[in-house]
Each structure stands twice: as C-alpha cells, then as structure tokens.
Amino acid sequence: MTSAIDAELILEYERSAESGLLRDPTIRAWRDQSRQSIEDALVRLRAEVAKLAPEPVSDIERMLRRAFDADEGDDRA
C-alpha cells in the first residue's frame, strides 16, 4: 500500500513522467485497478495528519504537506 500511495503522490509532482516507477505499464495498470483502495488510504492518512498537534515544520514536513494538498501557507502544522 505504501508503494501505491507513493505512486499516487508522484503523479502530483512536476516531471512525474520521468519516474521509472510510473513508466512500468504493469504498475500503472495495478494503480488504476487499485485506485479506490489508494484513495481510501489517502483519506485515512489525511485524517490522521489533521489530528496532529501543530509544531514547527521541517522541509520534509513541508514536502509531505504539499503532497497531501495541505495549506502551504500554514507553517505551524
């Protein structure tokens, strides 16, 4: 499931077409077939993230927030 979420997130980044993972038609087919499970997992993950207490944000946290479409202007969470 983690790889599926990674694959789904990669689609949102610039130059995602360069990803070797997404060049594989078998992986793309599996991702498309499993799209509902991937989306369900992302909903659960976003809900867990929303429950976290605000704290200073590192660069990696900013990248994760952008990946999950969180508010980029809010550096507290």
C-alpha positions as a Markdown table, in Angstrom:
| # | Residue | x | y | z |
|---|---|---|---|---|
| 1 | Met | 0.0 | 0.0 | 0.0 |
| 2 | Thr | 2.9 | 2.4 | 0.8 |
| 3 | Ser | 4.2 | 2.0 | -2.8 |
| 4 | Ala | 0.7 | 2.7 | -4.1 |
| 5 | Ile | 0.5 | 5.9 | -2.1 |
| 6 | Asp | 4.0 | 6.8 | -3.3 |
| 7 | Ala | 3.0 | 6.2 | -6.9 |
| 8 | Glu | -0.2 | 8.2 | -6.5 |
| 9 | Leu | 1.7 | 11.1 | -4.9 |
| 10 | Ile | 4.4 | 11.1 | -7.6 |
| 11 | Leu | 1.6 | 11.9 | -10.1 |
| 12 | Glu | 1.2 | 15.3 | -8.5 |
| 13 | Tyr | 4.9 | 16.4 | -8.8 |
| 14 | Glu | 6.4 | 18.1 | -11.8 |
| 15 | Arg | 8.3 | 15.8 | -14.1 |
| 16 | Ser | 6.4 | 12.8 | -12.8 |
| 17 | Ala | 6.6 | 11.3 | -16.3 |
| 18 | Glu | 10.4 | 10.8 | -15.6 |
| 19 | Ser | 9.6 | 8.4 | -12.7 |
| 20 | Gly | 10.8 | 4.9 | -13.6 |
| 21 | Leu | 8.1 | 3.5 | -11.4 |
| 22 | Leu | 5.4 | 5.1 | -13.5 |
| 23 | Arg | 6.9 | 4.1 | -16.8 |
| 24 | Asp | 6.1 | 0.5 | -16.0 |
| 25 | Pro | 2.7 | -0.3 | -17.6 |
| 26 | Thr | 2.1 | -3.1 | -15.1 |
| 27 | Ile | 2.4 | -0.8 | -12.1 |
| 28 | Arg | 0.2 | 1.8 | -13.8 |
| 29 | Ala | -2.4 | -0.8 | -14.5 |
| 30 | Trp | -2.3 | -2.1 | -10.9 |
| 31 | Arg | -2.5 | 1.5 | -9.6 |
| 32 | Asp | -5.6 | 2.1 | -11.8 |
| 33 | Gln | -7.2 | -1.1 | -10.7 |
| 34 | Ser | -6.5 | -0.3 | -7.1 |
| 35 | Arg | -7.4 | 3.4 | -7.3 |
| 36 | Gln | -10.3 | 3.2 | -4.7 |
| 37 | Ser | -8.1 | 1.5 | -2.1 |
| 38 | Ile | -5.4 | 4.0 | -2.7 |
| 39 | Glu | -7.8 | 6.9 | -2.3 |
| 40 | Asp | -9.3 | 5.3 | 0.8 |
| 41 | Ala | -5.8 | 5.0 | 2.3 |
| 42 | Leu | -5.1 | 8.7 | 1.5 |
| 43 | Val | -8.3 | 9.8 | 3.1 |
| 44 | Arg | -7.4 | 7.9 | 6.3 |
| 45 | Leu | -3.8 | 9.3 | 6.2 |
| 46 | Arg | -5.1 | 12.9 | 5.7 |
| 47 | Ala | -7.5 | 12.4 | 8.7 |
| 48 | Glu | -4.6 | 11.2 | 10.9 |
| 49 | Val | -2.4 | 14.2 | 9.8 |
| 50 | Ala | -5.3 | 16.6 | 10.6 |
| 51 | Lys | -5.4 | 15.3 | 14.2 |
| 52 | Leu | -1.7 | 16.0 | 14.8 |
| 53 | Ala | -0.8 | 18.9 | 17.1 |
| 54 | Pro | 0.8 | 22.0 | 15.4 |
| 55 | Glu | 4.5 | 22.2 | 15.8 |
| 56 | Pro | 7.4 | 23.7 | 13.9 |
| 57 | Val | 7.6 | 22.5 | 10.3 |
| 58 | Ser | 10.8 | 21.0 | 8.7 |
| 59 | Asp | 11.5 | 20.9 | 5.0 |
| 60 | Ile | 10.4 | 17.3 | 4.8 |
| 61 | Glu | 7.2 | 18.1 | 6.5 |
| 62 | Arg | 6.5 | 20.9 | 4.0 |
| 63 | Met | 7.1 | 18.5 | 1.2 |
| 64 | Leu | 4.6 | 16.0 | 2.7 |
| 65 | Arg | 2.0 | 18.7 | 3.3 |
| 66 | Arg | 2.3 | 19.8 | -0.4 |
| 67 | Ala | 1.9 | 16.2 | -1.4 |
| 68 | Phe | -1.3 | 15.9 | 0.6 |
| 69 | Asp | -2.6 | 19.3 | -0.6 |
| 70 | Ala | -2.4 | 20.8 | 2.9 |
| 71 | Asp | -2.3 | 24.6 | 3.3 |
| 72 | Glu | 1.2 | 25.6 | 2.3 |
| 73 | Gly | 0.8 | 29.0 | 4.0 |
| 74 | Asp | 0.4 | 27.4 | 7.4 |
| 75 | Asp | 3.9 | 26.7 | 8.8 |
| 76 | Arg | 2.6 | 25.6 | 12.2 |
| 77 | Ala | 1.4 | 22.1 | 11.2 |
